[in-house]
Every structure is written in C-alpha cells, then in structure tokens.
C-alpha cells in the first residue's frame, strides 16, 4: 500500500472519530441540523470557507483558467465569492432573526406548508448533485495518486462521508471543516512555496509572457454576452439559496456572527481561490499540452513536491472535497426530513425527527454515490446543481424576506414557473441565456400573481 493511500486513510479515520465524539452531544433535531445555534465566529468562518472550497475550486477552476484565461473565473473563485459577500451583506442577519432551521422554513412562515414542501423538494436535489460531484472528484484524485480504481475510490469516499455526517451532524461538519481548512491552506501553500523555489518555475516571466487575450475578464473564452451573463447569474443567484450556506448562518450564536462569518469566509475563499486560478492562468507555459486541463494541479504537485509534501497536497484536495460533500448531504436530509416528512407528521417526537434526519443522510449519500458512478464529468453535475429551480426559489425568498407583497399563490406559482422554464430551456429549447429567462419569468410570475391576489383579496402573508 503506497504512502499516499495510507495518509488519506488515516485522515478519513480522524474524520470518523470526530463524528463519533461529537455525536454524544446530539440530543435533538436542532442539535443535529443547526448545532443548537452554538457556532462561534472562528469556526463559522472556516466552515463557510471549507464548504464552498470544493473539488471544482481546486481542480475545476485551475482547468478553466488553463483553457479560457481570466474569463474562466465566472464561477471559481469570483462568482462564488461574490455570492458569499451578497449573502453576508443582505441576507444573513435577516434569515437568522427568523429563527429558522432550514431555508424552506421561511416559505412556511411567509406563505404556506404547501409552498414549504414544494420548495424543499426543489432544493434537495441541488445538494445531492453537489455531493455527487464531490464524490466523483474524490475518486479521480485517489485514482491518480494511488493504485485504487475510480470506482473503489468513489465507494470509499461515499462510505466515509455518510458515516461521519450521519453521526455528528452540523457540529461535526463544522469541526472537521476547521481541520480541513488548515489542510487546504497548508497543501496549496506547500505547492506554491516549492514552485517559487524551483529553478524550473519562473512565475514572473510566465506572467509577463501572458497573451493579452488570456487577461480578458468577460468574453475572453469566445462566449457571447448572454452566455457569460447567464453563467455569472446562475453562479451567484443559485448559491444564494444554497441550504449548505444557510445552515451555517442559522447555526451561529447571533445574527452578527452569521453575517460576519459569511463575509470573512467569502474573503478567505477568494484569497485562497486565487492560488489555483493563478496557476491555471500561467499553466500553458509551465505545463503545456495537457489533454485534460483539470489535471494541472495534481500534475504540478506530482512533478514538483517531494514525498511528504505531495501527501500533504493530496490531503488538501481530499479536505476540500470532503468538507463540501458532508455539508451537501446534511442539507438534502434537512430539507426532506424537516420540511417535507415531518410537516406531514407534525406529532413526531424529537427523537424520531433526529433518527429521520440521520436516515436521510444515508439515503441521499447512497443516491449521490450512484450519481457519481454514472455521471460523465464533474462539470455536468455542478451545472445541474447550480440551475435546478433556483431562480424561482430566489425570487420567492427575496419577496418573502423583505416585503409583505404576495401570498400563497404568488409563492407557489413562481416556484413552478422558475423550475419549468429552467427545465424547458435546459432540455428542450437549449436557450443560451436559460437562467436569465428563468429569473425574469420568475419575477414576472411573482409580481403578476401577487397583484392578482391583492385584487381578489387573496391570503395575506404572515
């Protein structure tokens, strides 16, 4: 058994031990899903960073910058960082003050249980697709660093994450996120340090020799204005309604901690995310002719890092992946168990709710595992996760959180319109600006239906 594999196994065992130890403090559904609102600023900040800093940041973003230059940063790190800043500035405190357990709770408070259930069913698949993308990335990383096949590696990742997420809930996720954050920073830091001190690597010269076309921030990849706009909007708006982020905000001690940790986490994410972005930008000069640009960072690490530091780097990739996948499984379980099943059985005991939430993690973990085995690429899974009905959810959330305009019908109709227009545009008409269309249609649907509700004396919001 090679040393890389041994290092990763030890790392995973540590995660499992943390999950088991934390599980002793879990007494209720609230403890499990939002850590009993006990998370402080430091842990929340690192957890926000680690949750967002996944496989697509370490592997996908470097590949995008390698292929497209600066224009490849529409998602990582710039788009996702902007989404965290917007969430912190405008939404975090308002959501925390509502006393929610999940984002879908807002839809029950403001509209109705029916709207809550529908929203939960729309949001849960997004988290499952994200989990599948991370699990598949884990398989690819371990396959490249060891003798394990992709299938075996994916299986190991799925089993490990299901076990420690199932036992410890959000508190275990947050604690392991802290450890994983350190691993990410150390791993990328080691790679940069060795590269800067290598006689074969000349970053300043590489930067000076960059073609100007690679420094075009918008449209540098040859895409049209509408395609670029669509990608930016889908990344930012889709991320604003991610239960993974909302759960960490709701799990903090105060509204100000929720807001500040989101802003600080976004800043840390942007700062660390610039490392793979920079290496991808100058990648064609330092490692030309890659058949798969997503292999840039692993190839650089294998070529330049000595044994121990290479293991540290692979550990950083594993950290980035596991810190995201545990959050996504917990998010999917929370939405379906708390907002759908429990809402149909309001008399369920707190112990029953806790067991149901844990069972949900197992179920969605197995589902994500199956998707990871069957998907053709990580990018395919991430694209599905970003766009799935999120335009309608965002519109309903904004109107519901900050206005009293619109009631049950406005919320329900908008969710249907947002989901259906995205589905038609994605699978039937293949609109270039699919998300833009879905967002505009959702706004139009909400305003029109809310106006009709007001005219006909529809149900007023709570």
GITA-V180500 format. One line per field, one symbol per residue. ss: DSSP state (H for helix, E for strand, - for the rest). phi: phi as a letter, one per 40 degrees, with the letter a starting at -180 (. if undefined). A space follows every 50 residues. Layout:
ss: ???
phi: ???
This chain:
ss: --HHHHHHHHHHHHHHHHHHHHH-----HHHHHHHHH-E-HHHHHHHHHH HH--HHHHHHHHHHHHHHHHHHHH---HHHHHHHHHHHHHHHHHHHH--- ---HHHHHHH--HHHHHHHHHHHHHHHHHHHHHHHHHHHHHHHHH----H HHHHHHHHHHHHHHHHHHHHHHHHHHHHHHHHHHHHHHHHHHHHHH---- --HHHHHH---HHHH---------HHHHHHHHHHHHHHHH--HHHHHHHH -E--HHHHHHHHHHHHHHHHHHHHHHHHHHH-HHHH------HHHHHHHH HHHH--HHHHHHHHHHHHHHHHHHHHHHHHHHHHHHHHHHHHHH-----H HHHHHHHHHHHHHHHHHHHHHHHH---HHHHHHHHHH--HHHHHHHHHHH HH-----HHHHHHHHHHHHHHHHHHHHHH----HHHHHHHHHHHHHHHHH HHHHH-------
phi: .ccccccccdcccccccdccccdcccbaccdccbfffbcccccccccccc cccbccccbccdcccccbgcccccbbcccccdcccccccbbdccccccgc bbccddccdcbacccdcccccccdddcccccccccccddcccccbacccc cccccccccccccccccbgcccdcccdcccccccccccccccccccbccc bbcccccccccdccbccbgccgccdcccdcccccccccccbccdcdcccc cccbccccccccccccccccccccccccccccddccacgccbdccdcdcc cccbccdcccccccccccdccccccccccccccdcccccbccccbccccc ccccccccccdcccccccccccccccacddcccccccdgccccccccccc cbbbcgbdccccccccccccccccccbbcfccbdcccccccccccccccc ccdcccgccccc
